[in-house]
């Protein structure tokens, strides 16, 4: 009985780790819906650089994404800047991770040119095209494929590969 109480106590105080499959689904919704983006940002609020690097990348991408839904210029700038820092941290920690590269690509392709956060578009696109088939995770492949098929950065021939 003491063991069960201890386990229940431990579970209740352990930090909540968001479900990555659900985060992927939520991110797709967040790209076109303010409420979904804000809800996902809240869900990822407790994620820190010590956590799963992929979750850090999602937190960064969502932070940068929610900047477009903010009217206050100072807050918009901070959200985008912090999001980019988290994304770049994730890429530096796991440069061979196709999902993280896809997240950075999605933010760079969709960020306004005046923000000058577009320098890795070709690099990430090439990386994704060259590493997609080597990816073992069905969920990651589906996420990347979904992004590619809706992206204007990939031409028809490239999209047909998927």
KEKE-3310 file (N, C-alpha, C; in steps of 0.2 Angstrom, whole numbers, plus 5000, padded with zeros to 4 digits):
npx = (5004:5010:5019:5011:5005:5016:5020:5009:5010:5023:5020:5011:5018:5028:5035:5024:5024:5022:5012:5020:5015:5002:5006:5011:5000:4992:5001:4999:4986:4988:4995:4986:4976:4972:4967:4971:4984:4988:4983:4992:5004:5003:5002:5015:5022:5029:5040:5057:5075:5082:5073:5066:5073:5065:5053:5057:5060:5047:5041:5048:5045:5031:5030:5036:5027:5015:5018:5013:4999:4998:4995:5003:5018:5030:5028:5026:5039:5047:5041:5044:5058:5062:5056:5064:5077:5075:5072:5084:5093:5088:5091:5105:5108:5103:5106:5104:5091:5076:5063:5065:5072:5062:5052:5059:5061:5047:5044:5054:5050:5038:5039:5039:5049:5056:5060:5071:5074:5077:5088:5091:5083:5085:5095:5088:5078:5084:5091:5079:5074:5084:5085:5072:5068:5076:5071:5064:5053:5036:5026:5034:5037:5025:5021:5031:5029:5016:5018:5027:5018:5009:5017:5024:5036:5042:5043:5032:5037:5046:5036:5030:5037:5033)
npy = (4994:5006:5008:5010:5022:5030:5029:5035:5048:5052:5052:5062:5073:5074:5082:5086:5078:5082:5073:5068:5063:5069:5083:5085:5084:5094:5105:5106:5110:5122:5130:5137:5142:5153:5151:5137:5138:5146:5138:5127:5133:5136:5123:5119:5127:5123:5116:5114:5118:5107:5097:5085:5087:5088:5092:5104:5110:5111:5119:5131:5133:5135:5146:5156:5155:5160:5173:5180:5181:5191:5207:5217:5225:5224:5212:5203:5204:5198:5185:5179:5181:5173:5161:5158:5157:5145:5136:5136:5131:5118:5113:5114:5105:5093:5091:5081:5078:5075:5080:5091:5099:5101:5108:5120:5124:5126:5137:5147:5147:5153:5165:5183:5192:5203:5200:5192:5179:5167:5160:5147:5139:5132:5123:5116:5111:5103:5094:5087:5082:5073:5064:5059:5046:5038:5039:5031:5032:5031:5041:5053:5053:5055:5067:5075:5073:5078:5092:5095:5092:5103:5114:5128:5129:5118:5110:5103:5091:5087:5085:5075:5064:5060)
npz = (5000:5004:4994:4983:4986:4987:4973:4967:4972:4967:4954:4953:4956:4946:4932:4919:4903:4887:4875:4861:4848:4849:4850:4837:4829:4834:4831:4817:4816:4823:4814:4806:4814:4826:4840:4842:4841:4851:4862:4860:4863:4876:4881:4879:4887:4899:4894:4893:4889:4894:4892:4880:4865:4853:4857:4862:4850:4844:4853:4851:4837:4838:4847:4838:4828:4835:4836:4825:4828:4838:4843:4849:4846:4853:4860:4850:4843:4853:4855:4843:4842:4853:4850:4838:4844:4852:4842:4834:4844:4846:4833:4833:4843:4838:4823:4813:4814:4806:4808:4816:4807:4798:4805:4807:4794:4790:4798:4793:4779:4780:4787:4787:4775:4779:4792:4790:4793:4785:4780:4780:4772:4759:4763:4773:4766:4756:4765:4770:4758:4755:4766:4770:4766:4774:4786:4800:4808:4807:4810:4810:4797:4791:4796:4791:4777:4776:4778:4767:4756:4757:4756:4748:4744:4739:4723:4710:4705:4716:4726:4721:4724:4736)
capx = (5000:5014:5022:5006:5004:5022:5020:5004:5013:5028:5017:5007:5023:5033:5033:5020:5028:5017:5013:5023:5010:4997:5009:5012:4993:4991:5005:4996:4980:4990:4998:4981:4971:4975:4966:4975:4991:4989:4983:4998:5009:5001:5003:5022:5025:5034:5046:5064:5080:5084:5069:5066:5075:5060:5048:5060:5059:5040:5040:5051:5041:5024:5032:5037:5021:5010:5019:5008:4993:4999:4995:5008:5024:5035:5027:5027:5046:5050:5039:5047:5065:5063:5055:5070:5082:5074:5073:5091:5096:5086:5094:5112:5108:5101:5106:5102:5084:5072:5057:5067:5073:5055:5049:5063:5059:5041:5044:5057:5046:5032:5041:5040:5056:5059:5063:5077:5075:5076:5094:5092:5077:5087:5098:5083:5074:5089:5091:5073:5073:5089:5084:5066:5067:5080:5068:5061:5046:5030:5023:5038:5037:5018:5022:5035:5025:5010:5021:5029:5013:5006:5022:5025:5044:5043:5039:5028:5042:5048:5031:5028:5042:5030)
capy = (5000:5012:5008:5013:5029:5033:5030:5040:5054:5053:5053:5068:5079:5074:5086:5084:5078:5082:5068:5070:5062:5074:5089:5085:5085:5101:5110:5106:5115:5129:5134:5141:5144:5157:5148:5131:5140:5149:5132:5123:5137:5135:5116:5118:5132:5120:5113:5118:5116:5101:5092:5082:5092:5089:5096:5111:5113:5113:5125:5137:5134:5138:5153:5160:5155:5164:5180:5183:5182:5196:5214:5221:5224:5221:5205:5200:5203:5194:5178:5177:5180:5167:5155:5156:5154:5138:5131:5135:5127:5111:5111:5113:5099:5087:5093:5076:5076:5078:5083:5098:5103:5102:5113:5126:5126:5129:5144:5151:5148:5157:5171:5188:5193:5208:5197:5190:5172:5163:5158:5139:5136:5128:5118:5111:5107:5098:5089:5084:5077:5067:5060:5057:5039:5035:5040:5025:5033:5032:5047:5058:5053:5057:5074:5079:5073:5083:5098:5095:5093:5109:5119:5131:5129:5111:5110:5097:5085:5085:5083:5068:5059:5058)
capz = (5000:5004:4987:4978:4988:4984:4966:4965:4974:4963:4947:4953:4956:4941:4927:4913:4897:4882:4870:4854:4843:4849:4848:4829:4826:4837:4827:4810:4817:4825:4808:4803:4819:4832:4846:4842:4842:4858:4866:4860:4866:4883:4883:4879:4891:4904:4891:4894:4885:4896:4890:4874:4860:4848:4861:4862:4843:4844:4858:4847:4831:4841:4849:4832:4825:4838:4835:4820:4831:4843:4840:4852:4842:4857:4862:4844:4842:4858:4854:4837:4844:4858:4846:4834:4848:4854:4836:4832:4849:4844:4827:4835:4847:4834:4816:4809:4815:4800:4811:4819:4801:4795:4809:4806:4787:4790:4801:4789:4773:4782:4791:4783:4772:4783:4798:4788:4795:4779:4777:4780:4768:4754:4767:4776:4760:4753:4770:4770:4752:4755:4772:4771:4765:4779:4793:4802:4811:4802:4812:4808:4790:4790:4798:4786:4771:4776:4777:4760:4751:4757:4755:4741:4743:4735:4717:4709:4705:4722:4729:4718:4727:4742)
cpx = (5004:5017:5017:5005:5010:5022:5015:5007:5018:5025:5014:5012:5028:5030:5029:5024:5022:5018:5015:5018:5005:5000:5009:5005:4991:4994:5002:4990:4983:4993:4992:4975:4974:4974:4970:4982:4992:4988:4989:5004:5009:5003:5011:5026:5030:5040:5052:5069:5083:5079:5070:5067:5069:5055:5050:5059:5052:5038:5042:5047:5034:5025:5032:5031:5015:5012:5015:5001:4993:4999:5000:5015:5030:5035:5028:5035:5049:5047:5043:5055:5066:5061:5061:5075:5081:5074:5080:5095:5094:5090:5102:5113:5107:5100:5104:5095:5079:5066:5059:5068:5067:5052:5053:5061:5052:5040:5048:5053:5040:5033:5041:5048:5059:5062:5070:5079:5073:5082:5095:5087:5080:5091:5094:5079:5078:5090:5085:5072:5078:5088:5077:5065:5071:5077:5064:5054:5041:5027:5027:5037:5030:5018:5025:5032:5020:5013:5023:5024:5009:5011:5023:5032:5046:5039:5036:5032:5044:5042:5029:5032:5038:5023)
cpy = (5006:5013:5012:5020:5033:5034:5035:5047:5057:5055:5060:5074:5079:5078:5083:5084:5077:5076:5070:5069:5068:5081:5090:5087:5092:5106:5111:5111:5122:5133:5139:5144:5147:5153:5141:5133:5142:5143:5128:5127:5136:5128:5115:5123:5129:5117:5117:5115:5109:5095:5089:5087:5093:5093:5103:5114:5115:5119:5132:5138:5138:5145:5158:5161:5160:5171:5183:5184:5188:5203:5219:5220:5221:5214:5201:5198:5198:5186:5176:5176:5174:5161:5153:5154:5147:5133:5130:5131:5120:5109:5110:5107:5092:5089:5088:5074:5079:5082:5090:5102:5105:5108:5120:5129:5129:5136:5149:5152:5153:5163:5177:5190:5198:5206:5194:5183:5167:5160:5151:5136:5131:5122:5113:5107:5102:5092:5084:5079:5072:5062:5057:5049:5035:5035:5034:5026:5035:5039:5053:5059:5056:5065:5078:5079:5078:5090:5099:5096:5099:5115:5122:5131:5122:5111:5103:5091:5082:5082:5076:5062:5056:5055)
cpz = (5000:4997:4982:4980:4986:4977:4964:4967:4969:4956:4947:4954:4950:4935:4921:4907:4891:4877:4863:4848:4843:4848:4840:4827:4828:4832:4820:4811:4819:4819:4805:4808:4825:4839:4847:4844:4849:4863:4866:4863:4874:4885:4883:4883:4896:4901:4891:4890:4887:4894:4883:4869:4855:4851:4861:4855:4842:4848:4854:4841:4833:4843:4843:4828:4828:4838:4830:4823:4836:4840:4843:4849:4847:4859:4856:4842:4847:4857:4848:4839:4848:4854:4841:4838:4850:4848:4834:4838:4847:4838:4829:4839:4843:4826:4811:4810:4810:4802:4813:4813:4798:4799:4807:4798:4787:4793:4796:4782:4774:4786:4785:4781:4777:4789:4797:4792:4790:4776:4777:4776:4763:4758:4770:4771:4757:4758:4770:4764:4752:4761:4773:4771:4771:4786:4794:4805:4806:4804:4810:4800:4788:4791:4792:4779:4770:4775:4770:4755:4751:4756:4748:4739:4740:4729:4716:4708:4711:4726:4727:4721:4734:4741)
residu = (UNK:UNK:UNK:UNK:UNK:UNK:UNK:UNK:UNK:UNK:UNK:UNK:UNK:UNK:UNK:UNK:UNK:UNK:UNK:UNK:UNK:UNK:UNK:UNK:UNK:UNK:UNK:UNK:UNK:UNK:UNK:UNK:UNK:UNK:UNK:UNK:UNK:UNK:UNK:UNK:UNK:UNK:UNK:UNK:UNK:UNK:UNK:UNK:UNK:UNK:UNK:UNK:UNK:UNK:UNK:UNK:UNK:UNK:UNK:UNK:UNK:UNK:UNK:UNK:UNK:UNK:UNK:UNK:UNK:UNK:UNK:UNK:UNK:UNK:UNK:UNK:UNK:UNK:UNK:UNK:UNK:UNK:UNK:UNK:UNK:UNK:UNK:UNK:UNK:UNK:UNK:UNK:UNK:UNK:UNK:UNK:UNK:UNK:UNK:UNK:UNK:UNK:UNK:UNK:UNK:UNK:UNK:UNK:UNK:UNK:UNK:UNK:UNK:UNK:UNK:UNK:UNK:UNK:UNK:UNK:UNK:UNK:UNK:UNK:UNK:UNK:UNK:UNK:UNK:UNK:UNK:UNK:UNK:UNK:UNK:UNK:UNK:UNK:UNK:UNK:UNK:UNK:UNK:UNK:UNK:UNK:UNK:UNK:UNK:UNK:UNK:UNK:UNK:UNK:UNK:UNK:UNK:UNK:UNK:UNK:UNK:UNK)
# end
